[in-house]
Amino acid sequence: MAIIHATDQTFEQEILNGVVLVDFWAAWCGPCKMIAPVLEEVDAEIGNEVKIVKVDVDTNQVTAENYQIMSIPSLLVFKDGELKGKTAGFMPKEDLIDFIRQY
């Protein structure tokens, strides 16, 4: 499954079904750039188990505020639209997969 870029308008629809990992990021954020290829690897490895959605906090401030995003990258896991877990900062691929699979 390809990584989806959500907006304030499409976010709620994207998290409704199944397990969804949401990456809140910004173009100017160094750690966000570091985690981007890790997300690609996670998608390649377990994309059948999880949908990955990216939200640019600079252009989608309503969604970022709704989920009280204070630092980026922030990674949130939703299951069928319900927030299940939240972490911030860079994470190696194996740790990220373990984090997702908790839910």
TORGU-405447 format. One line per field, with one value per residue: residue number from 1; residue in one letter; x, y, z of N, C-alpha, C, O in turn. Coordinates in pm, whole numbers, plus 50000, padded with zeros to 5 digits. Atoms other than C-alpha are relative to their C-alpha. Example, Ala and Ser with C-alpha at 12.3 -4.5 7.8 and 13.67 -1.06 7.14 Angstrom:
BEGIN
num	1|2 .
residuo	A|S .
nu	50089|49918 .
nv	49881|49881 .
nw	50000|49994 .
cau	51230|51367 .
cav	49550|49894 .
caw	50780|50714 .
cu	50090|49923 .
cv	50120|50109 .
cw	50000|50073 .
ou	50194|49974 .
ov	50118|50220 .
ow	50066|50090 .
This chain:
BEGIN
num	1|2|3|4|5|6|7|8|9|10|11|12|13|14|15|16|17|18|19|20|21|22|23|24|25|26|27|28|29|30|31|32|33|34|35|36|37|38|39|40|41|42|43|44|45|46|47|48|49|50|51|52|53|54|55|56|57|58|59|60|61|62|63|64|65|66|67|68|69|70|71|72|73|74|75|76|77|78|79|80|81|82|83|84|85|86|87|88|89|90|91|92|93|94|95|96|97|98|99|100|101|102|103 .
residuo	M|A|I|I|H|A|T|D|Q|T|F|E|Q|E|I|L|N|G|V|V|L|V|D|F|W|A|A|W|C|G|P|C|K|M|I|A|P|V|L|E|E|V|D|A|E|I|G|N|E|V|K|I|V|K|V|D|V|D|T|N|Q|V|T|A|E|N|Y|Q|I|M|S|I|P|S|L|L|V|F|K|D|G|E|L|K|G|K|T|A|G|F|M|P|K|E|D|L|I|D|F|I|R|Q|Y .
nu	50085|49920|50017|50101|49984|50134|50020|50104|50128|50007|49939|50094|50035|49884|49970|50120|49999|49877|49890|49943|49890|49999|49875|50011|49866|49986|49888|49880|49965|49894|50039|50107|49932|49934|50096|50073|49964|50039|50143|50006|49962|50110|50109|49963|49998|50129|50105|50126|50054|50018|50001|49918|50053|49915|50069|49909|50058|50003|50115|50119|49988|50119|49981|49889|50052|50098|49928|49903|49865|49909|49868|50004|50117|50086|50059|50120|50061|50145|50063|50140|50033|49975|49859|49953|49864|49934|49859|49939|49859|49954|50005|49953|50108|50046|50075|50124|50088|50048|50096|50124|50059|50063|50142 .
nv	49882|49877|49905|49901|49867|49954|49859|49978|50042|50145|50076|50088|50110|50088|50079|50074|50146|50076|49938|49888|49925|49863|49927|49853|49959|49872|50003|49942|50080|50097|50137|50043|50047|50126|50109|50022|50127|50109|50022|50070|50139|50060|50020|50112|50124|50036|49916|50074|49999|49863|49891|49889|49870|49888|49873|49885|49914|49860|49975|50065|49964|50040|50139|50001|49946|50095|50109|49937|50030|49899|50020|50086|50077|50071|50117|50044|50121|50006|50125|49973|49863|49969|49983|50108|49977|49878|49987|49888|50013|50103|50137|50098|50077|50112|49944|49945|50115|50048|49901|50016|50134|50004|49966 .
nw	50000|50007|49891|50036|49943|49960|49970|49898|50057|50026|49891|49928|50091|50017|49881|49958|50010|49977|49925|50077|49938|50051|49978|50005|50042|50072|50095|49939|49882|50026|49965|50092|50122|49966|49984|50126|50064|49910|50027|50129|49975|49924|50097|50087|49922|49937|50057|50001|49864|49950|50098|49952|50042|49959|49987|49990|49896|50044|50087|49941|49859|49924|49958|49904|49873|49946|49935|49909|50046|49945|50058|50118|50042|49906|50064|49931|50054|49987|50042|50033|49967|49859|49967|49913|49951|50048|49966|50072|50029|50092|49950|50099|50063|49917|49887|50054|50029|49870|49951|50077|49978|49867|50016 .
cau	50000|50132|50185|49896|49924|49618|49481|49256|48968|49059|49217|48911|48820|49175|49184|48841|48930|49193|49530|49666|50003|49995|50319|50286|50580|50711|50950|51194|51220|51547|51424|51117|51350|51534|51217|51070|51279|51203|50830|50886|51059|50779|50524|50717|50742|50403|50195|49935|49889|49897|49807|50060|49931|50146|50015|50217|50165|50238|49953|49712|49717|49360|49437|49770|49591|49312|49569|49783|50096|50371|50681|50752|50779|50486|50361|50007|49845|49471|49258|48920|48930|49025|49360|49554|49912|50139|50514|50746|51088|51293|51252|51444|51237|51225|51109|50849|50710|50692|50513|50255|50201|50110|49773 .
cav	50000|50346|50610|50857|51231|51347|51697|51853|51768|51400|51298|51155|50943|50801|50671|50501|50143|49904|49994|50331|50487|50866|51062|51431|51604|51923|51987|52183|51908|51711|51404|51397|51362|51082|50883|50920|50633|50419|50467|50358|50041|49973|50017|49773|49517|49534|49756|49479|49514|49892|50199|50482|50839|51154|51492|51809|52017|52344|52305|52104|52287|52196|51824|51884|52095|51837|51575|51817|51765|51950|51797|51633|51376|51250|50904|50805|50465|50445|50132|50172|50548|50529|50663|50374|50496|50796|50846|51124|51138|50914|50538|50255|50032|49730|49945|50115|49780|49660|49983|49933|49563|49637|49746 .
caw	50000|49921|50189|50189|50243|50437|50484|50747|50511|50449|50782|50961|50658|50634|50994|51001|50905|51036|51186|51073|51158|51126|51091|51181|51012|50849|50560|50783|51049|51046|51240|51010|50711|50892|50961|50609|50457|50765|50698|50337|50463|50713|50434|50214|50496|50669|50441|50432|50811|50850|50647|50675|50659|50666|50785|50722|51038|50858|50609|50829|51159|51260|51269|51448|51712|51751|51849|52056|51847|52035|51878|51545|51417|51622|51538|51632|51592|51531|51515|51345|51407|51775|51900|52055|52092|52051|52039|51926|51767|51542|51578|51408|51178|51412|51706|51488|51368|51732|51828|51550|51624|51989|51849 .
cu	50089|49972|49908|50030|49860|50001|49899|49866|49987|50042|49904|49962|50115|50023|49886|50017|50137|50102|50066|50109|50001|50130|49971|50141|49997|50127|50131|50056|50102|49963|49886|50060|50069|49900|49925|50041|49963|49852|49981|50033|49890|49884|50030|49990|49863|49885|49865|49932|49963|49997|50081|49950|50093|49916|50104|49938|49993|49877|49870|49998|49880|50016|50112|49954|49903|50067|50116|50144|50092|50141|49985|50137|49925|49932|49884|49947|49851|49955|49852|49956|50028|50150|50042|50136|50063|50145|50057|50147|50032|49993|50054|49885|49946|49915|49865|49900|49946|49895|49864|49930|49943|49848|49936 .
cv	50124|50088|50112|50133|50056|50150|50012|49946|49847|49914|49899|49878|49898|49908|49907|49849|49939|50076|50103|50066|50138|50067|50149|50053|50141|49993|50048|49916|49891|49856|49946|49945|49866|49883|49968|49869|49878|49967|49927|49851|49926|49970|49880|49866|49958|50087|49931|49999|50140|50097|50113|50130|50108|50127|50110|50100|50146|50032|49940|50021|49958|49858|49991|50051|49902|49887|50049|49961|50115|49988|49906|49938|49942|49889|49950|49875|50005|49860|50029|50138|50043|50008|49895|50027|50121|49999|50115|49971|49886|49863|49906|49912|49889|50050|50053|49888|49942|50093|49984|49870|49984|50013|49916 .
cw	50000|50122|49952|50068|50027|50026|50113|49951|49987|50119|50063|49916|49991|50120|50042|50008|50023|50083|49910|50083|49936|50042|49984|49979|49941|49916|50064|50114|49965|50035|49912|49871|50025|50005|49871|49931|50086|49977|49868|50019|50075|49906|49910|50074|50053|49952|49990|50137|50048|49883|50061|49938|50052|50003|50021|50098|49959|49917|50054|50151|50085|50053|50103|50137|50065|50077|50087|49965|50043|49943|49880|49976|50119|49924|50085|49933|50031|49960|49985|50051|50143|50026|50102|50061|49937|50046|49918|49979|49905|50067|49892|49951|50090|50117|49953|49967|50131|50058|49931|50039|50141|49986|49893 .
ou	50192|49864|49924|50070|49785|50105|49841|49786|49877|50024|49937|49949|50090|50079|49897|49965|50237|50070|50103|50087|50012|50166|49944|50231|49891|50222|50238|50159|50072|49976|49877|50011|50077|49933|49867|49952|49936|49814|49893|49967|49860|49823|49941|49952|49825|49788|49761|49814|49879|50070|50064|49935|50131|49833|50176|49831|49912|49824|49763|50001|49895|49991|50098|49991|49904|50012|50202|50221|50079|50215|49895|50237|49985|49878|49900|49950|49810|50014|49784|49847|50012|50225|49981|50164|50024|50175|49998|50211|49945|50013|50015|49783|49824|49812|49764|49781|49827|49795|49760|49808|49872|49772|49817 .
ov	50126|50083|50164|50135|50084|50209|49913|49895|49794|49792|49780|49768|49778|49799|49839|49787|49983|50173|50075|50103|50150|50068|50196|50024|50201|49923|50002|49952|49801|49768|49826|49846|49783|49772|49860|49792|49771|49850|49841|49765|49810|49863|49800|49764|49842|50109|49997|49968|50156|50082|50147|50141|50106|50150|50109|50156|50222|50143|49964|49926|49933|49832|49920|49995|49886|49838|49971|49918|50228|50086|49822|49998|49895|49911|49918|49864|50025|49797|50064|50153|50160|49919|49882|49983|50162|49965|50155|49901|49808|49851|49917|49898|49876|49991|50039|49901|49909|50046|49986|49867|49887|49970|49932 .
ow	50068|50181|49841|50185|49934|50054|50157|50031|49997|50115|50072|49969|49982|50104|50144|50101|49966|50152|49796|50198|49814|50159|49874|50058|49924|49950|50024|50172|49887|49951|49889|49816|49935|49966|49858|49893|50033|49974|49856|49961|50044|49914|49880|50015|50042|50024|49980|50147|50136|49785|50178|49816|50169|49914|50120|50072|50013|49924|49998|50229|50204|50171|50203|50240|50187|50176|50127|50050|49996|49936|49875|50014|50216|49815|50203|49811|50145|49873|50081|50107|50176|49988|50208|50172|49828|50160|49818|50057|49868|50187|49776|50020|50104|50149|50022|49995|50138|50113|49996|50057|50168|50072|49866 .
